[in-house]
Amino acid sequence: MSKEAILNKLSDAVVNGKPELAKEGAKEALDAKLNALDAINNGLVKGMSIVGDKYAARQVYLPQVLMSAHTMYAGLDLLLPAIPKSEMASMKKCITAVVEGDVHDIGKNIVKTMLTAGGFDVNDLGKDVPTQTIVDTAKNNKIDVLALSTLMTPTMDGMKAAVDGLVENGYRKSVKVCIGGAPTSPAFAKEIGADHRDANAQDCVAWLKEVF
Amino acid sequence: MAEMSHIERVMAGLTNQKGDRLSTYPIACGVNRKLVNGGVSYQDWAHNAKLFAQAFIEGQKAFDFDFAIGLMDLSVMAGDLGAGVRFDKENTPFVDKYLINNTEDYEKFVVPDITKGRSAVILEGTKLFCDVLKTEVITAGFLEGPLLALSQSAGAERLFMDMFTNPSAVHKALATMTEYDVEMVKGFAKTGCAGLCWDYLWGNYSCLGDAEYDEFEGCKKYAGDLNALTAKEGMAVAIHNCADLPHLDTQITKFAPAIYSMAYYPLIPGSPSAAETIEKGYCDNCLVGGQIDPQLFIRGTVEKITQVTKDLCQEVKTALCKRGLGSRYIIASGCEVPPDVHTKLENIKAVVDTTKAYGKVDW
């Protein structure tokens, strides 16, 4: 199979939400000794970008986006280990997390997917994450971006606690902090000392690309 | 115009007549527990029918609302189905352990005994507050729709992917959720509430398109059947949906509720404002409520929320007059007033008092 055919297979697998096809395409890419980063960017990520554009245009909805994300990760699981460490080093490092006390993570997972598709090296800490874990992970792993989410009002203060924790441990100036979730607003981001409030996942990636 | 009673005012809105002023209901539910016995925890409030009811009664005394709607939280059904529900002391309870681990699990749901668990608490609590308030205000029970109850039980992300890959399994579970809701509707009909407010949360273009929403919430089956049953049991159909991009054509035009409660997200393109909602005809046959930002009840000052309420009253009155409608709008919060310890009760009162002062229309 030609390089172009393999890349198209990876992209089509993501667009159509077919994880088995993505795994198959990833194995074919590795067997054909394609550059793994090339296969990711011009195969899987290209497909996810198409899905992201269709989602923004309301041509597809959350079930399809989630299946496409699941498919992209199925391919990434095989391709990421094949990327030379030197190439990974140039990627900006992000952590994503839903703050402590909240388990609503669809929005955060979409952000994680779009950040990955946008070329960021994402470490997802998951949901209901203690503030200290967020703060320590950011500093210890020299993270460039901290993306925090919550869907509930009572847990919004967890975002402030994370920003305050970064100030206390001296790492705040080294990391961009963005927040998202229905109850958040640009005014709240400003109030707690975050750098940006993301209206949605695409907005988050677009802002970070401007910043970096 | 002479001052109307709460019920007369809402009836004027429901029948598109000219009321003495716009009706009002900041959706104050869990927050009212702060008024009971000097403040009770969410866990106690959500497990005790008397405390649950007393909160609405105390809320009415404190704020003089036009409605009382018995929202507890969105994990009542999932919890009684067996999901793990976490109760933090002052946080809204939420599901932290889902019931679906594989496709076969969708077929294992069993309708619980609604005389037990929190289903029983909400039914008994609703009866208790309706007994006291039903001659004063318009009362309603509050119930999760089948798709919401299933998403709370299965986990939304899992459910959405299974809609795509295993729709037949999802439909089997939705049929069980609908049976559960049927039992609850019949239970609410015995409480004396005037209406039943459905939470059809996923009617949101950020989540589902028309085809998916119709398939999994259903104009005919599921929600459609339950709306019809609600009316048959003698209760008005109300719908709450705090989505950023609500399915208004389905949920207002096709479901045809008497009352519709919605939110407004000014930063999201396409999110409908109050004026746009009225201008597009969604209030022609429905009493619509909204759209004060719930965050203002925590983070706003009395002055700020008063100004926001005044502006909303003016926006609504202008749009209603342009459209030739009567009192077809409720000055309300777009979603529940946050049941947070930091919520400012004086801001709730400010919304009601401002509506009393500035919600009058010079018909």
Interface residues (C-beta under 8 A of the other chain):
Chain A: G17 R58 V60 Y61 L62 P63 Q64 L66 M67 H70 G101 D102 V103 H104 D105 I106 N109 D128 M152 T153 P154 T155 A182 P183 S185 P186 F188 E191 A199
Chain B: R86 D88 E90 N91 T92 F94 V95 D96 A156 E157 F160 M161 M163 F164 T165 Y205 S206 C207 L208 G209 E212 D244 Y265 L267 I268 P294 Q295 I298 R299 P338 P339 D340
